[in-house]
Amino acid sequence: MAKSTRPDVTDTTAASSAGTVSVRMDGLRRVGARPGIGNYLRRLWEVRHFIAYEARVSVGAQNREHRLGNIWLVLTPILNGATYFLIFGVLLGTSRGVENFLGFLTIGVFMFMFTSRTIIQGANALNSKNNVVEAFNFPRIALPVSSVLKETLTYAITLVTMLVLVLAIPPLEVITWRWLLIIPVVVLQLVLIVGLVLLFARVVSKVRDFAQVLTFALRIWMYGSGVFYSFENIVSNPAVLAILEFNPMHQVLNITRNSLLYGVTPEWSQWLILASWAIGLLIIGTVVFWRADESLGRDASR
């Protein structure tokens, strides 16, 4: 029987007493090999129930050991806001020239704290779930996505609290149709966060020390987003101001403040900057994470 010596042959033949059997090998893939991006995302959708269950359980267990429990989800940003008001508003005087500074600061603190907390938790999701990574074969992207979902469920509580405070803190604001714009703003904020989480989770899985660097980077980002002050009051150079306004979190805060506090309809350029960052980072983060998925499982379980 003649045998083929071509390296790309996908059929093999085997002789037996019953005759010759032809076996196709082109459908076989190495165990644990990375699937195509389309199949990868389909597998993510297939484990959506696990993602939702993991998020709900984590929310229920959060702060359980504290006497006040999940009340800290509301108290923490309020206490942080009060601290920042004393430092920046009173001592440093950043409140001068800012209309309704308390509402301005409340929106900044509540919304950026959610961004910062979610990125840190999501970036460490692979390392904090070593037992799950070792025990099951599933798309690793499900773990950071579940972490983001968990923080989003808690964000719903803090977001409602933020809106109540905006209405309760003098000068009292009036609800207008622009308040509905908080919905697309939060959606784009979440898309932005997911993209960043996927990028940072890949890095932290490879280099765990990066988690410490990330904490300081987020602090710098906070100061560069105008959480405590208005850039228009402290920056006179138009070029520098334009660079600062290209920051997506600055646009999240600016659009929200204009809609809730000042009755100003956000410009399309603001939406374009935020949407471009959010969608771009989501695509890049997904592709980067997908390309590393096969090795992420091994690295996270070490």
C-alpha positions in Angstrom: 0.0 0.0 0.0 1.5 3.4 -1.0 1.8 6.0 1.6 1.7 9.7 1.1 4.7 11.7 2.4 3.0 15.2 2.0 3.0 17.1 5.3 -0.4 18.7 4.7 -2.3 15.4 4.3 -5.4 15.4 6.5 -6.4 11.7 5.9 -4.6 8.7 7.3 -5.1 5.1 6.4 -4.8 2.0 8.6 -4.7 -1.6 7.5 -6.6 -4.3 9.4 -7.8 -7.8 8.8 -11.1 -6.3 7.7 -9.5 -4.0 5.0 -8.4 -0.4 4.8 -10.0 2.3 7.0 -9.7 6.0 6.1 -9.7 8.4 9.0 -10.1 12.2 8.6 -7.9 14.3 10.9 -8.8 17.8 9.8 -11.6 18.1 12.4 -9.3 17.4 15.4 -8.0 20.2 17.5 -5.6 20.2 20.4 -7.4 20.1 23.8 -7.6 23.6 25.3 -6.7 25.3 22.0 -8.0 28.8 21.6 -11.2 28.9 19.4 -11.9 31.6 16.8 -13.1 34.9 18.0 -16.6 34.2 16.9 -16.8 30.9 18.7 -15.1 32.5 21.7 -17.8 35.1 22.0 -20.5 32.4 21.5 -19.0 30.4 24.3 -19.1 33.5 26.5 -22.8 33.9 25.7 -23.4 30.2 26.6 -22.0 30.7 30.1 -24.1 33.9 30.8 -26.0 32.1 33.5 -22.8 31.3 35.4 -21.7 35.0 35.0 -25.0 36.2 36.4 -25.0 33.7 39.3 -21.4 34.5 40.2 -22.2 38.2 40.2 -25.3 37.8 42.4 -23.5 35.6 44.9 -20.6 38.0 45.1 -22.9 40.9 45.8 -24.6 39.0 48.6 -21.3 38.1 50.2 -19.9 41.6 49.9 -19.5 43.4 53.3 -21.3 40.5 55.0 -18.8 40.5 57.9 -19.5 44.2 58.6 -22.3 45.2 60.9 -23.8 47.7 58.5 -23.4 45.3 55.6 -24.0 46.7 52.1 -25.0 50.1 53.6 -21.2 50.8 53.2 -21.9 50.9 49.4 -23.6 54.2 50.0 -21.7 55.4 53.0 -18.2 55.1 51.4 -18.8 57.5 48.5 -20.7 59.9 50.9 -17.8 60.0 53.4 -15.2 60.3 50.6 -17.2 63.2 49.1 -17.3 64.9 52.5 -13.6 64.5 52.9 -12.8 65.8 49.4 -15.1 68.7 50.0 -13.2 69.8 53.1 -9.8 69.4 51.4 -10.6 70.8 47.9 -13.7 72.9 48.4 -12.8 74.5 51.7 -9.0 74.4 52.2 -7.9 74.6 48.6 -10.9 76.7 47.4 -11.6 74.8 44.2 -15.3 75.5 44.8 -14.9 79.1 43.8 -16.5 79.8 40.4 -18.2 76.4 40.3 -22.0 76.6 40.4 -23.5 74.0 42.9 -20.1 72.7 43.9 -21.6 70.1 46.2 -23.6 68.5 43.4 -20.6 68.9 41.1 -18.4 67.0 43.6 -21.0 64.4 44.4 -21.3 63.4 40.8 -17.5 63.3 40.4 -16.9 61.2 43.4 -19.7 58.7 42.9 -19.1 58.1 39.3 -15.3 57.9 39.4 -15.3 55.7 42.5 -17.4 53.1 40.5 -15.0 53.3 37.6 -11.9 52.9 39.8 -13.3 50.1 42.0 -14.6 48.1 39.0 -11.3 48.3 37.1 -9.3 47.1 40.2 -11.7 44.3 40.9 -11.9 43.2 37.3 -8.2 43.4 36.7 -7.6 40.9 39.6 -10.5 38.6 38.7 -8.3 35.9 37.2 -5.9 35.8 40.1 -8.7 35.9 42.7 -10.6 32.9 41.1 -7.7 30.5 40.8 -9.8 27.5 41.9 -12.4 28.2 39.2 -9.7 28.6 36.5 -8.1 25.3 37.5 -11.3 23.3 37.8 -13.3 24.2 34.7 -12.8 24.6 31.0 -14.6 27.8 29.9 -13.7 31.2 28.3 -11.6 33.0 30.9 -13.2 36.3 29.8 -16.3 35.3 31.8 -14.4 36.0 35.1 -13.6 39.7 34.5 -17.1 40.2 32.9 -18.7 38.7 35.9 -16.7 41.0 38.2 -17.9 44.0 36.2 -21.5 42.8 36.4 -21.1 42.4 40.2 -19.9 46.0 40.6 -22.7 47.2 38.2 -25.3 45.6 40.4 -24.0 47.6 43.4 -23.6 50.7 41.3 -27.4 50.8 40.8 -27.7 51.4 44.5 -25.1 54.1 44.6 -26.4 55.7 41.4 -29.8 56.1 42.9 -28.2 57.6 46.0 -26.3 60.1 43.9 -29.4 61.3 42.1 -31.2 61.7 45.5 -28.3 63.7 46.9 -28.3 65.9 43.8 -32.0 66.7 44.4 -31.6 67.1 48.1 -28.4 69.2 48.3 -29.0 73.0 47.9 -29.4 74.6 45.5 -32.2 72.3 44.7 -32.2 71.0 41.1 -35.2 70.5 38.9 -35.7 67.2 37.0 -35.8 67.8 33.3 -35.8 65.5 30.2 -32.0 65.8 30.2 -31.9 63.5 33.2 -32.7 60.7 30.8 -29.2 61.2 29.3 -27.8 59.5 32.4 -28.8 56.2 30.8 -26.6 56.4 27.7 -23.8 58.0 29.7 -23.8 55.0 32.2 -23.9 52.5 29.3 -20.9 54.1 27.6 -19.1 54.2 31.0 -19.7 50.5 31.4 -18.5 49.7 27.9 -15.3 51.8 28.6 -14.8 50.0 31.9 -15.1 46.5 30.3 -12.5 47.3 27.7 -10.1 48.6 30.3 -10.8 45.6 32.6 -10.0 43.1 29.8 -6.7 44.9 29.0 -5.6 45.1 32.6 -6.7 41.6 33.6 -4.5 40.2 30.9 -1.5 42.2 32.2 -2.1 41.5 35.9 -2.5 37.8 35.1 1.0 37.9 33.6 2.6 40.4 36.0 0.8 40.5 39.3 2.8 43.5 40.5 1.1 45.6 37.9 -2.0 45.6 40.2 -0.1 47.9 42.6 0.9 50.1 39.7 -2.7 50.2 38.5 -3.8 51.7 41.8 -1.5 54.7 41.4 -2.4 55.1 37.7 -6.1 55.3 38.6 -5.4 58.0 41.2 -3.6 60.1 38.6 -6.5 59.5 36.2 -8.9 60.8 39.0 -7.0 64.0 39.3 -6.9 64.3 35.5 -10.6 63.8 35.1 -11.8 66.9 37.0 -13.5 65.1 39.9 -12.7 67.9 42.4 -12.4 71.0 40.2 -13.4 72.6 36.9 -10.6 72.6 34.4 -12.1 75.8 32.9 -11.2 77.6 36.2 -7.6 76.5 36.5 -6.4 75.9 32.9 -5.9 78.9 30.7 -4.0 77.3 27.8 -6.5 76.2 25.1 -4.3 73.4 23.9 -3.8 71.9 27.3 -7.6 72.2 28.0 -8.4 70.4 24.8 -6.0 67.5 25.8 -7.7 67.3 29.2 -11.1 67.2 27.6 -10.1 64.3 25.4 -10.1 62.2 28.6 -13.2 59.9 28.4 -13.9 60.0 32.2 -13.9 63.8 32.0 -16.6 63.5 29.4 -18.6 61.1 31.5 -18.5 63.6 34.4 -19.0 66.6 32.2 -22.0 65.2 30.3 -23.6 64.0 33.6 -23.1 67.4 35.3 -24.4 69.4 32.4 -27.5 67.1 32.2 -28.3 66.9 35.9 -27.1 70.2 37.3 -26.9 72.9 34.7 -29.7 72.1 32.2 -27.2 72.1 29.3 -27.6 69.7 26.4 -24.2 68.0 25.9 -22.6 68.6 22.5 -22.3 65.9 19.9 -18.5 66.2 20.1 -18.6 65.1 23.8 -20.6 62.0 22.9 -18.3 61.2 20.0 -15.2 61.4 22.2 -16.7 59.2 24.9 -18.2 56.7 22.4 -15.0 56.4 20.4 -13.0 55.6 23.6 -15.6 53.2 24.9 -16.1 51.2 21.7 -12.5 51.3 20.7 -11.2 50.0 24.0 -13.9 47.3 24.1 -12.8 45.9 20.7 -9.1 46.2 21.6 -9.6 44.7 25.1 -11.6 41.8 23.8 -9.1 40.9 21.0 -6.1 41.2 23.3 -7.8 39.0 26.0 -9.0 36.4 23.4 -5.5 36.1 22.0 -4.1 35.4 25.4 -6.9 33.2 26.8 -5.1 29.9 26.4 -2.2 31.0 28.5 -4.2 33.1 31.0 -5.6 29.9 32.6 -2.2 28.5 33.3 -0.7 31.8 34.5 -3.6 32.7 36.8 -3.5 29.3 38.5 0.2 29.4 39.4 
